[in-house]
Amino acid sequence: MQGECLCGTVKLQIETNHHVAACHCAMCRQWAGGAFFALETHEKPRISGFENITHYRSSEWAERAFCQKCGTHLYYHLVDSSMYEISAGLFQHEKNLKLTLQIFTDKKAEYCDLATKTETLTEQQVLEKFGSNLI
């Protein structure tokens, strides 16, 4: 799949299933202005316009990437792994994306109640399943 930032300066190409996850943790909500909707991949995305990306180290184990020109949120990356969570909003022309998972549902904003039925995990369930290095 190929996606791009709002101004088109940064383009990303990834191989992934079409499953979208929504993260409701406090850090993602502050970063994205609500839940962060993402596609997971375990390969570094192929990127054109990489020189226009700013990386912000949001914790000891993760960084978040932005387009320098338009500010589009591009991805969340666990720095000691090959896991990338790519912003689903980059893929405007994809028709087969499906919301299948919501995490940190006990931390979601009261105004965010998604109608799509998905698998849901609380903070405790996420930490038990994946470990504490995701946030």
Number of C-alpha atoms within 10 A of each C-alpha: 12 16 22 22 22 16 12 15 17 24 20 20 16 19 15 13 13 18 15 21 24 24 24 25 22 16 16 18 16 12 14 16 9 19 25 26 21 24 24 23 17 14 13 15 17 12 16 15 13 14 11 13 21 16 16 12 14 15 14 11 15 19 17 23 20 19 24 16 15 14 14 21 23 27 21 26 25 19 15 10 12 12 15 24 20 28 25 24 19 22 18 11 11 13 8 8 14 14 19 15 19 23 22 20 21 14 14 19 14 7 7 11 9 11 6 11 10 15 11 16 17 17 17 13 14 17 15 10 10 9 11 12 12 13 19
